[in-house]
Amino acid sequence: MGPVVYMISDRRRLGLHGEEALIRRIGLAARAGIHLIQIRERDMADEALFALVRQAVSAVRGTRARVLVNDRVDVALAAGAHGVHLRSDSVSGPRMRAIAPPGFLIGRSIHTREEVVALSTESGLDYVLFGTVFPTASKPDRAAAGAEVLGDVVNAARGLPVLAIGGVTITNARQLARTGCSGFAAIGQFLDGPEEDLAATATAALAAWENPR
């Protein structure tokens, strides 16, 4: 099984018409083979967020891509999203699973090995997102853990899929692959370049993972 490639949204990176540009990129990402797309627009009002998620779900229709909403399970369920991504301090996986429909994806952010040890016996999660792995402008105040710590987290997870986030590039994706993690998430890697380069970026990421040496 190949890696999970995961795009996280930030419409503010895309200029004046950021929402329209984001939906276009979501469609391109889905057709390029990206698996998960998280709508992470925490400053949006409820109605606007609901509308954006509905558009994102429409944009991926007919592909294998799945749309997740950052922490807002109410919006995710109402808008027909495929899952929710929980903050590290959010509701527990079992509590979320109890109200989620069949097939609903549930992930959680973690930042330490101790967190994944505590969660690895917790039912209800489909994956955890660990970071920050490499230095990134998105979280300049957070120390980078590095690939070695990521490997420790993967080992401590006892089969719970671990995805990496933080400063991921095509070049260092090979380092991630060697840790045994299940994939990676990125914001800038998929949002900062020209739209026409997105498919090539996704393909290069997958190729880097398949040839990690």
ChimeraX attribute file (.defattr): number of C-alpha atoms within 10 A of each C-alpha:
attribute: neighborCount
match mode: 1-to-1
recipient: residues
	/A:1	5
	/A:2	11
	/A:3	19
	/A:4	20
	/A:5	22
	/A:6	26
	/A:7	26
	/A:8	23
	/A:9	25
	/A:10	18
	/A:11	19
	/A:12	12
	/A:13	14
	/A:14	17
	/A:15	11
	/A:16	10
	/A:17	10
	/A:18	14
	/A:19	18
	/A:20	15
	/A:21	16
	/A:22	24
	/A:23	21
	/A:24	15
	/A:25	24
	/A:26	31
	/A:27	20
	/A:28	20
	/A:29	27
	/A:30	24
	/A:31	18
	/A:32	17
	/A:33	18
	/A:34	25
	/A:35	19
	/A:36	24
	/A:37	26
	/A:38	24
	/A:39	27
	/A:40	18
	/A:41	17
	/A:42	13
	/A:43	7
	/A:44	11
	/A:45	9
	/A:46	13
	/A:47	9
	/A:48	12
	/A:49	21
	/A:50	22
	/A:51	12
	/A:52	20
	/A:53	23
	/A:54	18
	/A:55	19
	/A:56	26
	/A:57	21
	/A:58	16
	/A:59	21
	/A:60	22
	/A:61	13
	/A:62	9
	/A:63	15
	/A:64	12
	/A:65	24
	/A:66	21
	/A:67	29
	/A:68	29
	/A:69	29
	/A:70	21
	/A:71	22
	/A:72	20
	/A:73	20
	/A:74	12
	/A:75	20
	/A:76	24
	/A:77	18
	/A:78	11
	/A:79	19
	/A:80	16
	/A:81	24
	/A:82	20
	/A:83	27
	/A:84	26
	/A:85	26
	/A:86	25
	/A:87	16
	/A:88	16
	/A:89	9
	/A:90	12
	/A:91	12
	/A:92	17
	/A:93	18
	/A:94	14
	/A:95	11
	/A:96	18
	/A:97	17
	/A:98	10
	/A:99	11
	/A:100	17
	/A:101	12
	/A:102	8
	/A:103	9
	/A:104	18
	/A:105	21
	/A:106	24
	/A:107	24
	/A:108	25
	/A:109	22
	/A:110	21
	/A:111	17
	/A:112	16
	/A:113	19
	/A:114	12
	/A:115	16
	/A:116	25
	/A:117	16
	/A:118	11
	/A:119	21
	/A:120	17
	/A:121	11
	/A:122	13
	/A:123	13
	/A:124	18
	/A:125	21
	/A:126	15
	/A:127	20
	/A:128	26
	/A:129	25
	/A:130	27
	/A:131	26
	/A:132	24
	/A:133	22
	/A:134	18
	/A:135	18
	/A:136	17
	/A:137	10
	/A:138	12
	/A:139	13
	/A:140	10
	/A:141	9
	/A:142	15
	/A:143	13
	/A:144	17
	/A:145	17
	/A:146	16
	/A:147	19
	/A:148	14
	/A:149	17
	/A:150	25
	/A:151	19
	/A:152	14
	/A:153	24
	/A:154	25
	/A:155	18
	/A:156	18
	/A:157	23
	/A:158	14
	/A:159	10
	/A:160	21
	/A:161	19
	/A:162	29
	/A:163	25
	/A:164	29
	/A:165	21
	/A:166	25
	/A:167	22
	/A:168	24
	/A:169	19
	/A:170	17
	/A:171	13
	/A:172	16
	/A:173	23
	/A:174	20
	/A:175	18
	/A:176	26
	/A:177	23
	/A:178	15
	/A:179	18
	/A:180	18
	/A:181	23
	/A:182	21
	/A:183	22
	/A:184	24
	/A:185	25
	/A:186	19
	/A:187	19
	/A:188	20
	/A:189	18
	/A:190	23
	/A:191	22
	/A:192	12
	/A:193	12
	/A:194	9
	/A:195	15
	/A:196	10
	/A:197	13
	/A:198	20
	/A:199	19
	/A:200	11
	/A:201	18
	/A:202	23
	/A:203	14
	/A:204	16
	/A:205	24
	/A:206	21
	/A:207	16
	/A:208	20
	/A:209	21
	/A:210	15
	/A:211	11
	/A:212	15
	/A:213	9
